[in-house]
């Protein structure tokens, strides 16, 4: 803060300042977790997977993956890569020991890491990946 008079400018104090953002109905810091995550998603994309697993038989019943900002669903090449990715996730989970198949968190984290690595290696991005696990 400065005081201006006929003799010039004189510092009289300081006021803390930061960059702020308008977030729908509130004003938040640009360091707010929601703003950081949106910025990250805008640069790296996002994937949402639903994994339905039969823990007794140690097998995947269904695996679906939806993405935003990562692939072109009209591209046969991109869709072939998605099929390859889903097969890779299945292969990775098949390697898990029997006791891990009863743990939703373990299955979800293994699938998440596999999906994220695939996009990192293919597209050189680190997308946010969310996996919902349904155990039968």
C-alpha positions, 0 to 999 in steps of 0.5 A, spaced: 500 500 500 502 506 498 501 513 500 501 519 494 502 526 496 505 532 493 512 529 495 511 523 491 510 515 493 511 513 500 510 505 502 505 505 508 504 497 508 502 491 505 496 487 503 496 479 502 494 478 495 492 472 490 489 470 484 482 468 485 477 465 480 469 465 479 467 458 480 459 458 479 457 461 485 463 462 489 470 466 489 476 461 490 483 461 490 486 459 483 490 454 488 483 451 490 483 443 489 477 443 484 480 448 480 487 445 479 483 438 478 479 442 472 486 445 469 489 438 469 483 434 466 483 440 460 490 438 459 490 430 460 483 428 459 479 423 463 477 416 463 471 413 467 471 405 468 466 400 470 469 394 472 464 388 474 468 382 477 466 375 479 471 375 485 469 367 487 471 365 480 477 371 479 474 373 472 472 380 469 464 379 467 464 386 464 469 392 463 467 399 460 471 405 459 469 412 457 473 417 456 473 425 455 479 428 451 483 422 449 480 418 443 476 420 437 470 414 438 469 415 430 476 413 429 477 405 427 484 406 429 482 409 436 477 404 438 482 398 436 487 401 441 481 401 446 479 394 445 487 393 446 487 397 452 481 393 455 484 386 453 491 389 457 487 390 463 484 384 463 490 380 462 493 384 468 488 383 473 488 375 471 495 375 474 493 377 481 493 372 487 486 369 489 486 373 495 486 380 491 480 379 487 475 380 494 478 387 495 475 392 491 480 397 492 486 393 489 482 391 483 480 398 482 487 401 483 490 395 478 485 397 473 487 405 474 494 404 473 494 399 467 489 404 464 493 410 466 500 407 463 497 405 457 495 412 455 502 415 458 505 410 453 501 411 447 499 419 447 504 421 452 499 424 457 497 422 464 489 422 464 485 422 471 482 415 471 476 413 476 475 406 476 468 404 479 468 396 481 462 392 482 464 385 485 459 379 484 
